[in-house]
Amino acid sequence: MRQANHELVVPTPGQGLHEITRDVVGWVASTGISTGLLTLFVRHTSCSLLIQENAAPAARRDLERYFAKLAPESRT
């Protein structure tokens, strides 16, 4: 069984949803592994991973509005 690991650094301009699919797919392709299990781990305490199929262009905006209401940046 082959294994591979990698640290992916994602610089972000701030709060919001940030697409990392291209980076992840590129790294997986570079390993030469075609079948297996991919585990993504996020070290930052206020960060989460969200898997979304991007079926509708407005879906990302809808999610960002929902999260802004759910957990606003400040209460002022």
C-alpha positions in Angstrom: 0.0 0.0 0.0 1.4 3.4 -1.0 0.9 6.5 1.1 1.6 10.1 0.5 1.3 13.3 2.6 1.6 17.0 1.8 1.0 20.3 3.5 -1.1 22.6 1.4 -1.0 26.2 2.5 -4.0 28.3 1.4 -3.5 32.0 1.8 -6.9 33.7 2.2 -7.9 37.4 2.1 -10.3 36.8 5.0 -13.6 35.4 5.8 -15.5 33.5 3.1 -15.5 30.3 1.0 -12.2 29.6 -0.7 -11.9 27.1 -3.6 -9.1 24.6 -3.1 -10.2 21.8 -5.5 -7.6 22.6 -8.2 -4.8 22.5 -5.6 -5.9 19.2 -4.1 -6.6 17.6 -7.5 -3.2 18.7 -8.7 -1.4 17.3 -5.7 -3.3 14.0 -5.9 -2.4 13.6 -9.6 1.3 14.3 -8.8 1.4 11.3 -6.4 0.5 8.8 -9.1 -2.1 7.2 -6.8 -5.3 6.6 -8.6 -7.4 4.8 -6.0 -7.5 5.3 -2.3 -8.7 7.5 0.6 -8.0 11.2 0.9 -8.0 12.8 4.3 -8.0 16.6 4.6 -7.1 18.1 8.0 -7.4 21.8 8.9 -5.2 23.1 11.7 -6.9 26.5 12.1 -9.5 26.5 14.8 -12.0 28.8 13.0 -11.7 27.1 9.7 -13.9 24.3 8.3 -14.0 22.2 5.2 -17.1 22.2 3.1 -17.8 19.8 0.3 -20.1 21.3 -2.3 -20.7 20.1 -5.8 -21.1 23.6 -7.3 -24.3 22.6 -9.1 -25.6 26.2 -9.3 -23.5 29.3 -9.6 -25.5 31.1 -6.9 -25.0 28.3 -4.4 -21.7 29.7 -3.1 -23.2 33.2 -2.6 -26.2 31.6 -0.8 -23.8 29.7 1.5 -21.7 32.8 2.3 -24.9 34.8 3.1 -26.1 31.9 5.3 -22.8 31.7 7.3 -22.7 35.5 7.6 -26.1 35.4 9.3 -25.2 32.3 11.4 -21.9 33.5 12.7 -21.5 37.3 12.0 -18.0 38.8 12.1 -19.1 41.1 14.9 -22.2 42.0 16.9 -22.1 45.8 16.2 
